[in-house]
Amino acid sequence: MLRLKTGTALLISAIFVACGGADEASDHEEVGEAEMAAAPATMTDSGCFLQGATMEEAAERPSPLETTTFSVGDTEGLICYGAPSARGRVMVGGVDPYGELWRTGANEATAIHLEGPATIGGIPLEAGSYSLYSRPGQDSWEVFLNSNFERWGIPISEEVRQTEIGSFIVTPESTDSMVETLSYDWNSTGDDSGEIVIEWENTRVRIPVTAGM
């Protein structure tokens, strides 16, 4: 599995234009839409989108910007996400309640950037950039992909949902031990297949990815 931290410059294709944030009062406090609209959007040399912040500022947030790269077939991919920590709180099913939409990260929308075509969770995607969010449940998670990625991660409003591409169901697993900080990792299962693995606290979900459409 390959996972790169914020400070690492990712020399991936110019198609990677997205991920990142503005200062947050807390990991889960909603920032006003007017405030975020006024904040300048920037592209970073990591390939991640930031709203009203520099890479240095994003690295100092309570939920710092993290990146994960992956390769499936001939397609290179990049995931950008804010990585909150539990810090003694119950997060999945607590602060992030079951049955409600969650950005599945912090700060800006969690984003996936594809240099070529790929199929994620059974949804065929062309080369481009997409946001990811979810509706966690105790027995299943619904994961959504959306073409609108250059935005603050909340609210996931009806306007945001108008650009949804599709959704799929994954089954949560228990982790072997407590995972303090949210992580996205890549698990290759073959030359043309793999999994995006999301872990936080005692929960793990696997999102299948295959090459091509």
N, C-alpha and C positions, 0 to 999 in steps of 0.2 A: 504494500500500500504506500502511496506517495502523497505526502501532505506538506505544503509549504506554508511557512508563517509569513506574517504581514511584511516584514522587512525585506523579504526576498523578492527581487525583481523577476518577473516571469516574462521571458522572451517568447511569447506566444503570438499568434497572428494578430494583425491590426483589427480583426473583427471583434476582438474582446474589448468591449467598451463599457463594462459595467461592474458595480457593487459598492458598498461602504456607507458614510453617515454624517450627521451633525451632532454636536454635544447633546447628551441625554441627561435629564435630571435623574432618571433611574432607568433600569433596563426595560421597564414595561410601562413607563409613563407615555401617554400619547402626546406627541408634539403637534402644535396647531398647524393646520394645513396652510394657513396664510404665512406663518413663520417659515415653513419649509419651502413654500413657493418663492419667498423672497431670497432665500439662501442660494448662492451660486452653486451650480452643479459642475463637477470637475471630473476629468478622466485621469487616472493615475497610471504610473508606469507599470503597475502590477496588472493592469487590465481591468481594474475594478472601478465602479462608479461611486463617487462620494457626493453627498449633498451638504454644502456649506462647511467643509472641513478639509484639512490637509491630511496626508498619510501620517504625519507625526502626531496630529491631534487624534486621528482615528486609532492609533496604537495606544493612546493614553486613556481611552474611554473605559468605563466600567465593563463594557462588552466590546473588546477590541475587534477590529477587522481581521478576519482570517481568510485564507485561500487554500483550496485543494485543487490540484490538477489531476487529470486522468486521460487515458488513451484507450480508445476502443476502435478496433479496425484501423482505418486511416484517419479517424477523427480525433482531434485533440480537444479536450474540454477543460473549463475552468469554473470552479464554484467560488462565489464570494458571499461571505456571511458574517454577521456580528455574532460573537461568541460569548453569551452570558454565562455566569457561574451561579450555582445554587446558593452558596453562602448561607447554609442552614435552612433555607426555605424549601418547601415542597413546590416544585415548578410544574412538571408535567402532571396534569390532573389537579393542580392547586392554583398557583398564580396564572398558569396557562390552562384554563379549565377544559375538561373533556367536553366534546360536543361543540366547541366554539372555534372559529377560524383563528389560526395563529401563524404569524410570519415565519415560524420555524427558524428563528434566529433573533437578532436585535438590530436596531437602527434602520438602515435602508433595507429595501426588499432583498431577501435572499435570492441570488441570481445564479443561473447556469448559462455559460457561454460556450457555444459549439462552433468549432472551425469547419465542421462538415456535418452531414446528416447523421442522425442517431435516433433510436427509438427508446424512450424513457417511460417505464411503466406501461408499455404497450402503446404509447402515444408517439406516432412518427413525427419527427421534427426536422425541419430544414436547418442548414447552417444559420446561426443567429443567436440572439440573446433572449432569455426567458426568466421570469420570476417564478419562485416556488413557494407555496404555502400549504398548510395542512389543516385538517380538522381531526385532532387526536381523539381516540376513544380507548376504553379499557381493552377491548377485544380486537379492534381494527382502527386503522387510520385511513382517512381519505386524503390523498395528496393531489394538489392542483398545480397545473402549469399555465402560465399566463404570458402573453406577449408584452405586457407593460412592466418593464423592469427598472426604468430610470425614475425612481420615486422613493419616498420614505416608506417604510414597511407597513405602517398603520396610518389611517384605518384601512382595512380591506373592505372598502365600500362597494355599493352596487355599481358605481361607476367603474371601479377597478375590475369588478367581476364581469363586466360586459366584454372584456378582452380575454377571458379565459379560453384556453384551447381545449382543455379536457381534464379529467381527473381519473384516478385509479385507486384501488384499495391495497393496502399492505397490512401485514399482521405483525404487531409488536412482539418483541422477545424480551426476556430479562437479561441484563448484562451480568457478567461474572462478579463484578464489584462496582462500587459507586463511582460514577463518572461525574466529577465536580463541574467541569466546563463542557458546554455543548460542543460536539465535534462532528465534522463531515469528513469521512475517509473514503478511499476507493479500494475495492477488493476486486481484482481481476479474476475472472472465472474462465478465461480463454482468450484467444486472439481477438475475437469479435464479440465478447460479452464481459460483463462485470456488474458490480453493485455499488451504488452510493450507499454508504453505511452511516446512518445518523445515530449518535449515542448521547444520552444525557441522563444523569441520575442512574436509575435502574432500568432504563428502557433503551432498546435498540430497534431500529427499523431498517430494512434493506429495500432499496429501490433498484429494480433490475434495469440494466442498460444494455442494448445491443447495437452493433454497427448498422448503419444504413437505415432506410425507411421501409 
